[in-house]
Each structure stands twice: as structure tokens, then as C-alpha cells.
Amino acid sequence: MTVATGRSLRSSAELIRAEEPVLAHNYHPLPVVVARAEGAWVEDVEGRRYLDMLAGYSALNFGHRHPALVAAAHRQLDRLTLTSRAFHNDRLAAFAESLAALTGLDMVLPMNTGAEAVESGIKVARKWAYDVKGVAPDRATIVVAADNFHGRTTTIVGFSTDETARAGFGPFTPGFRVVPYNDLAALEAAVDETTAAVLIEPIQGEAGVVVPDDGYLRGVRELTRRAGCLFVADEIQSGLGRTGRTLAVEHEGVVPDVLLLGKALGGGIVPVSAVVARREVLGVLGPGGHGSTFGGNPLAAAVGSAVVELLGTGEFQRRAEESGVLLREGLTALLGKGVKGFRARGLWAGVDIDPAIGTGREISESLMREGILVKDTHGSTIRLAPPLTITEEELHTALAALEKVLGQGPR
């Protein structure tokens, strides 16, 4: 049991056991209890340090406790935290203006979580279909991709193809058509006069960082424009610097009608998400049609503005691109040495481990024992998504640990 000043008086094992009877078992976390963090490193209650190669599924793109973001939060905590949207607050306009400018779009609908942004985007797309496109009432459809991950609300899991997410939660909301990802012909066949929107991830994160073929996103943009429906890009994981661009769609020079943002938008401090869209689209909302008590609160707006300011320098996009080259080189060197394949863009990779060596969970646990934190996704695939602040030395440390773990053979 640790007794160091400032540390918990309960061990990791004790704290994990304490969770068992009182927390719903909706996660299967690695057996590490984080107590402190800074930059790319976290520390458990016993004082062991780990290199964070997951970064909160991209919520910590700027690392833990980035000084500029913590300072922005502290300043706002001393002034005003919440008004609800029943009143205006003095931070919201600046946040919305800066985020719209960063994305090249017109209007912002601030929300809290990523799933809330997706739900909001679905509502807005349907309203647009009725009010602007002229789809008959209650007939609007939205086309989505197989193996998607957009959240875990009832509506969203209803169009998931992951049975773990779906099983036991029906009946589900109608109005969605599922087509294979990265298949423009299938997408075109699914789109008709009832289609309000095509909703896709520019890169599928939960599926294992699946990067589509060159031209796919341009094809989606052209198809939706011809069909007179919306292109809704879920950039909750892929956006805000992760892939070496502000947005993943920028790799193909594409501007969607609607962007869904979250995770990194809160700087790893508070939940912040947003629907960002053309004025014609978000302009369909009127008072009472949608809302959120905490959406656009002053604390969130202050932190979100600081995030946009950091991205405005271009530094983090450059770091992701440059460090991403090192990540790809390191993973390429491990091909045939326990790595069967990988997909990567910027500082984001899905790594397929030889199943003979271990499952993704087993590899994650082995890396944890080496002081590296990653998380499995499906089967023997692990995801790497370190903070964009990671140094070259830290990245080499993580890759060396992976090489060591793979070299230890089957679990």
C-alpha cells in the first residue's frame, strides 16, 4: 500500500476490487489505475509511469494537461462555468466564430459528447430533408457504412453492424441503410430521392483505423452533390490534427456539408462536441427544436476556443504528419516479426498482430507491463493513437516495447 504524499492510500488492486460491486460493467479496462498525468505520460497510484499511446481515443490530442488548455480552464473557472442556453454567455460567440473559420463552414451547434453530436447531426439532416429537399414526412433515410462506430446511443447502435453493441437493445430506430465501407457503387445504389444524408467516418477508428482508398471521399462528395443529399463526416476521432491535417477529409481536398466534432475539441479537460455545417443546413433549427443544458457552456467554450487557437498555428498537424512517418517506418520494420499488417495515417494506426502470438487484449496487457498503454479493438488488432505532443524518443520507446513483446512469442 502506497503512503507517498499526494498519492492514494489504496493500492491499484484495492481500487479495482472496489469498483466491482458499484460500477456498471460496460467497460473492460486494463488493470492500471491512473492517478496523475502530464504530456504523454501517466502515473498510477503506486507511482509507476506509463507512456500513453491511446490518448483517450484522440480526446487527448494535445497531451495530458496541456498548459495553455489548463490555463484557459482555470481562468474561466474563476469567472463563470454554466448559464445554460436560457441566457447568452460572453464566451460562446468567439468559440463558434473560431470553429467555423477553422473548418471553413458557417454555423456551429455546440453539444457535449461525440454521440450527442452524431444524434444532433441525424436530427438536423432529417429536418433539412423535409424543409429544404422536400422529402415526404417521416420518409427520410440516411445511408451509413458497415463496421461504423458513431457512438452507443439506441439510435446509433441500431445502424451498427457490431452485434456486441446491438444485442439486447432493440427495437431500433428505422430510416438507415447500411452499405459496405469504401464501396462507391454500393453507396450509389443505396441513395435515392428519400436520402437525407450519407454519414461516414473518413477513417473508421473502432474498426481498426481503416483508411479508404484514394478517391473514395471525393467520390462520396461528388455522389452526394449529384443526388442532392448531405455529406456528413464524423471526424470525432479522426479530426483536429490526428491524421496530420486539421480534418481527415482534407487529405482529399473535400469539404462536407456537415462535420461532427468532439473528443479533442474539449482538450482532454471537459466534454465538448459540435455539429458544424453550412448555414442552409443548420439554419433549419428553430427554438425548441433541439437543445442541451450544458452544450455551449462558458467553460466548454473557453477550452474549445483555446483548442482552436492551438490548431490555428498548424504545429500539431505538422507534428502528427512528421511523427506519423516515424510510426509507419517502425511498424513497417515489424512486418513479418509479429505484425501481420497495419493501416496508418498521421499519428494513428491499427496494427494487426499475428493471432499465434496473442489476442489484442493479451498484447495490450503485455505492453502495459512494459510501461506502454494501448488498447485492443477487434481480434488481434491494437490501436496506436498517442498524443500529438509525443517526442521522437518516446515514439521509439513505444515501438521498441512492441518489438520486445512480439519477440516473446505466443502468450
C-alpha positions as CSV (number, residue, x, y, z in Angstrom):
1,M,0.0,0.0,0.0
2,T,1.5,3.3,-1.0
3,V,1.9,6.1,1.5
4,A,3.7,8.7,-0.6
5,T,2.5,12.3,-0.2
6,G,-0.3,13.1,-2.6
7,R,-0.8,9.5,-3.6
8,S,-3.8,7.3,-2.9
9,L,-3.7,5.3,0.3
10,R,-5.3,2.4,-1.6
11,S,-3.4,0.2,-4.0
12,S,-4.3,-0.4,-7.6
13,A,-5.6,-3.9,-6.8
14,E,-7.7,-2.5,-3.9
15,L,-9.2,0.2,-6.1
16,I,-10.0,-2.2,-8.9
17,R,-11.7,-4.5,-6.4
18,A,-13.7,-1.6,-5.0
19,E,-15.1,-0.8,-8.4
20,E,-16.5,-4.3,-9.0
21,P,-19.7,-4.1,-6.9
22,V,-20.6,-0.4,-7.6
23,L,-19.7,0.3,-11.3
24,A,-21.7,-1.0,-14.2
25,H,-19.6,-3.4,-16.2
26,N,-19.8,-1.6,-19.5
27,Y,-16.0,-1.4,-20.0
28,H,-13.2,-3.9,-19.7
29,P,-10.3,-1.7,-18.8
30,L,-6.7,-2.7,-18.4
31,P,-5.7,-3.3,-14.8
32,V,-4.0,0.1,-14.3
33,V,-5.3,2.8,-12.0
34,V,-4.2,6.2,-13.2
35,A,-3.8,8.9,-10.6
36,R,-1.7,11.7,-12.4
37,A,-0.7,12.6,-15.9
38,E,1.3,15.2,-17.8
39,G,2.1,15.3,-21.5
40,A,2.3,11.8,-23.0
41,W,2.8,10.1,-19.6
42,V,0.5,8.9,-16.9
43,E,1.3,7.6,-13.4
44,D,-0.6,5.0,-11.4
45,V,-1.4,5.1,-7.7
46,E,1.8,3.3,-6.8
47,G,3.9,5.8,-8.8
48,R,4.6,3.6,-11.9
49,R,4.8,5.6,-15.1
50,Y,3.3,4.6,-18.5
51,L,3.6,6.1,-21.9
52,D,0.1,6.8,-23.1
53,M,-0.2,5.5,-26.7
54,L,-4.0,5.8,-26.7
55,A,-4.7,9.4,-25.7
56,G,-8.3,8.9,-24.7
57,Y,-9.2,7.6,-28.2
58,S,-8.0,11.0,-29.6
59,A,-9.6,13.1,-26.8
60,L,-6.1,13.9,-25.6
61,N,-4.5,15.0,-28.9
62,F,-2.6,17.8,-27.1
63,G,-1.5,15.5,-24.3
64,H,-2.5,15.4,-20.7
65,R,-2.9,18.8,-19.0
66,H,-1.6,21.0,-21.8
67,P,-0.5,24.2,-20.1
68,A,-2.5,26.5,-22.5
69,L,-5.7,24.5,-22.1
70,V,-5.3,24.2,-18.3
71,A,-4.7,27.9,-18.1
72,A,-7.8,28.6,-20.1
73,A,-9.9,26.4,-17.9
74,H,-8.5,28.0,-14.7
75,R,-9.3,31.5,-16.0
76,Q,-12.8,30.5,-16.8
77,L,-13.4,28.6,-13.6
78,D,-12.7,31.8,-11.7
79,R,-15.4,33.7,-13.7
80,L,-18.3,31.6,-14.9
81,T,-18.9,27.9,-15.6
82,L,-22.6,27.4,-16.6
83,T,-25.6,29.5,-17.6
84,S,-27.4,27.0,-19.8
85,R,-28.6,28.3,-23.2
86,A,-31.5,30.0,-21.4
87,F,-29.1,33.0,-21.5
88,H,-26.3,34.2,-23.6
89,N,-22.7,33.9,-22.3
90,D,-19.7,36.0,-23.2
91,R,-17.5,33.1,-24.5
92,L,-19.8,31.3,-26.9
93,A,-19.8,33.7,-29.9
94,A,-15.9,33.7,-30.1
95,F,-15.8,29.9,-29.8
96,A,-18.4,29.4,-32.6
97,E,-16.7,32.0,-34.9
98,S,-13.3,30.5,-34.5
99,L,-14.5,26.9,-35.0
100,A,-16.5,27.9,-38.1
101,A,-13.4,29.7,-39.5
102,L,-11.1,26.7,-38.7
103,T,-13.4,24.3,-40.6
104,G,-14.4,26.6,-43.5
105,L,-18.1,26.2,-42.7
106,D,-20.7,28.7,-41.5
107,M,-22.6,27.7,-38.3
108,V,-22.0,25.8,-35.1
109,L,-24.3,23.8,-32.9
110,P,-22.4,23.1,-29.6
111,M,-23.0,19.9,-27.8
112,N,-21.1,17.8,-25.2
113,T,-20.2,14.3,-26.2
114,G,-19.4,12.7,-29.6
115,A,-22.6,10.6,-29.6
116,E,-24.6,13.7,-28.8
117,A,-23.1,15.4,-31.9
118,V,-24.0,12.4,-34.0
119,E,-27.5,12.3,-32.7
120,S,-27.8,16.0,-33.4
121,G,-26.4,15.6,-36.9
122,I,-29.0,12.9,-37.6
123,K,-31.8,15.2,-36.5
124,V,-30.5,18.2,-38.5
125,A,-30.2,16.1,-41.6
126,R,-33.7,14.8,-41.4
127,K,-35.1,18.3,-40.7
128,W,-33.2,19.6,-43.7
129,A,-34.6,16.8,-45.9
130,Y,-38.1,17.7,-45.0
131,D,-37.8,21.5,-45.0
132,V,-35.3,22.0,-47.9
133,K,-35.2,18.9,-50.0
134,G,-38.9,18.2,-49.8
135,V,-38.8,14.6,-48.7
136,A,-42.3,13.3,-47.7
137,P,-42.9,13.4,-43.9
138,D,-41.3,10.5,-41.9
139,R,-39.7,9.0,-45.1
140,A,-36.2,10.4,-44.9
141,T,-33.3,7.9,-45.0
142,I,-29.7,8.1,-44.1
143,V,-27.0,5.9,-45.6
144,V,-24.2,4.6,-43.3
145,A,-21.3,2.3,-43.7
146,A,-20.8,-1.2,-42.3
147,D,-18.3,-1.6,-39.4
148,N,-19.0,2.0,-38.4
149,F,-18.7,3.4,-34.9
150,H,-20.6,6.6,-34.2
151,G,-21.4,6.1,-30.5
152,R,-23.6,3.9,-28.4
153,T,-27.0,5.5,-28.1
154,T,-30.0,3.5,-29.0
155,T,-30.4,5.2,-32.4
156,I,-26.8,4.8,-33.3
157,V,-26.3,1.2,-32.3
158,G,-29.4,0.5,-34.4
159,F,-27.4,1.0,-37.5
160,S,-24.2,-0.6,-36.2
161,T,-23.1,-3.9,-37.6
162,D,-21.3,-4.8,-34.3
163,E,-23.6,-7.4,-32.5
164,T,-21.9,-6.7,-29.2
165,A,-23.1,-3.1,-29.4
166,R,-26.6,-4.1,-30.7
167,A,-27.6,-7.2,-29.0
168,G,-30.3,-6.7,-26.4
169,F,-31.0,-3.1,-27.1
170,G,-33.8,-3.2,-29.7
171,P,-36.2,-2.2,-31.1
172,F,-34.2,0.2,-33.2
173,T,-35.0,3.5,-35.0
174,P,-35.8,2.9,-38.7
175,G,-34.6,5.0,-41.6
176,F,-31.0,3.8,-42.1
177,R,-29.4,1.9,-44.9
178,V,-26.1,0.1,-44.4
179,V,-23.6,-0.3,-47.2
180,P,-20.0,-1.6,-47.3
181,Y,-17.4,1.0,-46.5
182,N,-15.1,2.1,-49.3
183,D,-17.6,0.9,-51.9
184,L,-18.9,3.8,-54.1
185,A,-21.0,1.5,-56.3
186,A,-22.9,0.2,-53.3
187,L,-23.3,3.7,-51.9
188,E,-24.7,5.0,-55.2
189,A,-27.2,2.1,-55.3
190,A,-28.5,2.9,-51.8
191,V,-29.1,6.6,-52.4
192,D,-32.5,7.7,-53.8
193,E,-35.0,10.6,-53.5
194,T,-35.6,9.8,-49.8
195,T,-31.9,10.1,-48.9
196,A,-31.3,13.0,-46.5
197,A,-27.6,12.3,-45.9
198,V,-24.6,9.9,-46.2
199,L,-23.0,9.6,-42.8
200,I,-19.5,8.1,-42.7
201,E,-16.2,8.3,-40.9
202,P,-13.4,9.5,-43.2
203,I,-11.3,6.9,-41.4
204,Q,-13.0,4.1,-39.4
205,G,-11.4,4.2,-36.0
206,E,-13.1,1.4,-34.0
207,A,-12.9,-0.9,-37.0
208,G,-9.1,-0.8,-36.7
209,V,-8.1,2.5,-38.3
210,V,-9.4,1.6,-41.7
211,V,-8.2,4.1,-44.3
212,P,-10.3,4.1,-47.5
213,D,-8.9,4.1,-51.0
214,D,-7.7,7.3,-52.5
215,G,-10.6,8.9,-54.2
216,Y,-13.3,7.4,-52.0
217,L,-14.0,10.6,-50.1
218,R,-14.0,12.6,-53.3
219,G,-16.4,10.1,-54.7
220,V,-18.8,10.4,-51.7
221,R,-18.7,14.2,-52.1
222,E,-19.5,14.1,-55.8
223,L,-22.2,11.5,-55.4
224,T,-24.0,13.3,-52.6
225,R,-23.8,16.6,-54.6
226,R,-25.4,14.9,-57.7
227,A,-28.0,13.2,-55.6
228,G,-29.0,16.4,-53.7
229,C,-28.3,15.0,-50.2
230,L,-25.9,15.9,-47.5
231,F,-22.4,14.5,-46.9
232,V,-22.0,14.2,-43.1
233,A,-18.4,13.5,-42.0
234,D,-17.9,12.1,-38.5
235,E,-14.5,13.4,-37.6
236,I,-14.9,12.9,-33.8
237,Q,-11.8,10.6,-33.7
238,S,-10.1,11.5,-37.0
239,G,-10.3,15.3,-36.8
240,L,-8.4,18.1,-35.1
241,G,-4.9,17.2,-36.0
242,R,-4.8,13.4,-35.6
243,T,-4.1,12.5,-39.2
244,G,-1.6,15.3,-40.0
245,R,-4.4,17.7,-41.2
246,T,-6.9,19.6,-39.2
247,L,-9.6,17.3,-40.7
248,A,-9.1,13.9,-42.3
249,V,-11.2,14.9,-45.3
250,E,-8.5,17.5,-46.2
251,H,-6.3,14.6,-47.4
252,E,-8.6,14.6,-50.5
253,G,-9.5,18.3,-50.6
254,V,-13.1,17.6,-49.6
255,V,-15.5,19.9,-47.7
256,P,-18.5,18.1,-46.4
257,D,-21.9,19.7,-45.8
258,V,-21.8,18.8,-42.1
259,L,-18.9,18.0,-39.7
260,L,-19.3,16.2,-36.4
261,L,-16.5,17.0,-34.0
262,G,-15.8,16.0,-30.4
263,K,-13.1,14.3,-28.2
264,A,-10.1,16.6,-28.8
265,L,-12.3,19.6,-29.0
266,G,-12.5,19.5,-25.2
267,G,-8.7,19.4,-24.8
268,G,-8.9,16.5,-22.5
269,I,-10.5,18.7,-19.9
270,V,-14.2,18.9,-20.4
271,P,-16.6,17.1,-22.9
272,V,-17.1,19.4,-25.9
273,S,-18.6,18.4,-29.2
274,A,-20.2,20.3,-32.1
275,V,-22.1,20.0,-35.3
276,V,-20.5,22.4,-37.8
277,A,-22.3,22.9,-41.1
278,R,-23.4,25.2,-44.0
279,R,-25.9,27.9,-43.0
280,E,-28.5,26.3,-45.2
281,V,-28.3,23.1,-43.1
282,L,-28.1,24.3,-39.5
283,G,-30.5,27.1,-40.4
284,V,-33.4,24.7,-40.3
285,L,-33.3,24.6,-36.5
286,G,-35.5,26.9,-34.5
287,P,-36.1,27.5,-30.8
288,G,-37.3,24.3,-29.1
289,G,-36.3,22.0,-31.9
290,H,-33.1,20.9,-30.2
291,G,-31.2,21.8,-27.1
292,S,-28.7,20.8,-24.4
293,T,-28.4,22.2,-20.9
294,F,-24.6,22.1,-21.0
295,G,-24.0,22.5,-24.7
296,G,-22.1,25.7,-25.3
297,N,-21.5,26.4,-21.6
298,P,-18.8,29.1,-20.8
299,L,-16.2,26.6,-19.5
300,A,-16.6,24.4,-22.6
301,A,-16.5,27.4,-24.9
302,A,-13.3,28.8,-23.2
303,V,-11.5,25.5,-23.5
304,G,-12.8,24.9,-27.1
305,S,-11.6,28.3,-28.1
306,A,-8.1,27.5,-26.7
307,V,-8.1,24.2,-28.7
308,V,-9.0,26.0,-31.9
309,E,-6.2,28.6,-31.2
310,L,-3.6,25.7,-30.8
311,L,-4.8,24.2,-34.1
312,G,-4.6,27.5,-35.8
313,T,-0.8,27.5,-35.5
314,G,-0.5,24.3,-37.6
315,E,2.1,23.0,-35.2
316,F,0.1,19.9,-34.1
317,Q,-0.9,19.0,-37.6
318,R,2.8,19.1,-38.6
319,R,3.9,17.1,-35.6
320,A,1.3,14.4,-36.4
321,E,2.4,14.2,-40.0
322,E,6.2,14.1,-39.2
323,S,5.9,11.7,-36.3
324,G,3.5,9.7,-38.4
325,V,6.3,8.9,-40.8
326,L,8.4,7.5,-37.9
327,L,5.4,5.5,-36.7
328,R,4.9,3.9,-40.2
329,E,8.7,3.2,-40.5
330,G,8.7,1.5,-37.1
331,L,5.7,-0.6,-37.9
332,T,7.0,-1.5,-41.4
333,A,10.2,-2.8,-39.7
334,L,8.0,-5.2,-37.6
335,L,6.1,-6.7,-40.6
336,G,6.7,-10.4,-40.5
337,K,8.0,-10.2,-37.0
338,G,4.7,-10.5,-35.3
339,V,2.9,-7.7,-37.2
340,K,0.8,-9.1,-40.0
341,G,-0.2,-5.7,-41.3
342,F,-1.2,-2.2,-40.3
343,R,-3.1,0.8,-41.5
344,A,-1.9,4.3,-40.6
345,R,-2.4,7.9,-41.3
346,G,-0.7,10.6,-39.2
347,L,-0.3,9.5,-35.6
348,W,-3.0,6.9,-35.8
349,A,-2.5,3.2,-36.6
350,G,-4.4,0.0,-36.4
351,V,-1.9,-2.9,-36.0
352,D,-2.8,-6.5,-36.8
353,I,-0.9,-8.8,-34.6
354,D,-0.2,-12.4,-35.6
355,P,-3.0,-14.3,-33.8
356,A,-0.5,-17.1,-33.0
357,I,1.3,-14.6,-30.7
358,G,-1.8,-13.3,-28.9
359,T,-5.0,-11.5,-29.0
360,G,-5.2,-7.7,-29.0
361,R,-6.1,-7.8,-25.3
362,E,-3.1,-10.0,-24.4
363,I,-0.7,-7.8,-26.4
364,S,-2.2,-4.7,-24.6
365,E,-1.6,-6.3,-21.2
366,S,2.0,-7.3,-22.2
367,L,2.7,-3.7,-23.3
368,M,1.2,-2.4,-20.1
369,R,3.8,-4.4,-18.2
370,E,6.5,-2.8,-20.3
371,G,5.1,0.7,-19.4
372,I,3.2,1.3,-22.6
373,L,-0.6,1.8,-22.7
374,V,-2.6,0.8,-25.8
375,K,-6.0,-0.8,-26.3
376,D,-7.2,-3.6,-28.4
377,T,-10.1,-3.3,-30.9
378,H,-11.2,-6.5,-32.6
379,G,-9.4,-9.9,-32.5
380,S,-5.7,-9.4,-32.6
381,T,-5.7,-5.7,-33.6
382,I,-4.4,-2.9,-31.4
383,R,-4.8,0.8,-31.9
384,L,-2.0,3.3,-31.5
385,A,-3.1,7.0,-31.1
386,P,-0.5,8.8,-29.0
387,P,-0.8,12.5,-28.1
388,L,0.4,14.7,-30.9
389,T,3.0,16.1,-28.5
390,I,4.9,12.8,-28.3
391,T,8.6,13.1,-28.9
392,E,10.7,11.1,-31.3
393,E,12.4,9.4,-28.4
394,E,9.1,8.5,-26.8
395,L,7.8,7.1,-30.0
396,H,10.9,4.9,-30.4
397,T,10.4,3.7,-26.8
398,A,6.9,2.6,-27.6
399,L,8.0,0.8,-30.8
400,A,10.9,-0.9,-29.0
401,A,8.5,-2.2,-26.4
402,L,6.2,-3.5,-29.1
403,E,9.1,-5.3,-30.7
404,K,10.1,-6.8,-27.4
405,V,6.6,-8.0,-26.6
406,L,6.2,-9.6,-30.1
407,G,9.6,-11.3,-29.7
408,Q,8.4,-13.0,-26.5
409,G,6.3,-15.4,-28.6
410,P,2.8,-16.8,-28.0
411,R,1.0,-15.8,-24.8
